[in-house]
Amino acid sequence: MDIKLNIKPKVAYLTSIFTALIIFLFFSYKAVIAFLIYRELYGGGLDTLVLLRASVAGIMFLLIILFIQFMKINDLKSQRTILRGIFVGWTSVFIVLIVMKISSIYFILLTGISSLIILITLFSLIDLIKEEKNTLTDKEIYLLQKLAKKK
């Protein structure tokens, strides 16, 4: 598939990090506020609402760490597999938000834009993988030259 708009995998990961960071900050803020209100009303302990919000924030924090680690991978086929998984994740969140909570338009836009950028990156990666198959690495060129001098 020949697409004129090429996006590098690093941009897709940075977009995912930004999306996860926004969600992390939002749910962390909501968890702290819910905890403070619950503590004032009932004197201590944790509510289910506080724990759920803190859990979502924790999951987003772990995703941010994973996305940072994924940026270090250089193999294009591995990048494509990872980006497929991230695309499925953000698209699932996008669809669930549309079905369950249409009023959260900012999160819908955020996850939708992330999904779109990752999809374009996946199409770009297909082209890059095809190009990589047709080129030789420096080590392969060196070995071919040594083999040619041997005969």
C-alpha positions, 0 to 999 in steps of 0.5 A: 500500500503506497501512502504518501503520509509516512509517520515513524513509529516513534511518533505513534509511541509519543502520541500513545504516551501523551494520551495515557499521560492525560488519562493518568493525570485526570484519574489521579486527580479524580482519585485524590479528590474522591479520597479527600471527600471520603476522608472528610465524610467518613473519617478514613478508609478507602471507597470503591470509587477511590480504588477504581480511579487509582487503579485506572491511573496505575494502569495508565502509568504502567502503559506509559512505562511500556510505551517508553520501553517499546520505543527502544525496539529497532526491528520493524516487524516487532514494531508492527506487531506491537503497534497492532496491539496498541491500535486494538487497545486504543480503538477498543477504548474509543468504541467503548467510550462512544457506546458508554459515555458519549459526553466525554468528548475529549477522551473520545477525540484523544483516543480516536486521534491516537488510533488514527495516527497508529493506523497510518504508522502501521501502513507506513511500516508495511512499506518500510518492511518491503523496502528493507527486504530489498536492501542489503545490510552493511554486514551482508555487503561485506560478506558478499565482497569477501566471498567474491574475492575468494573465488 
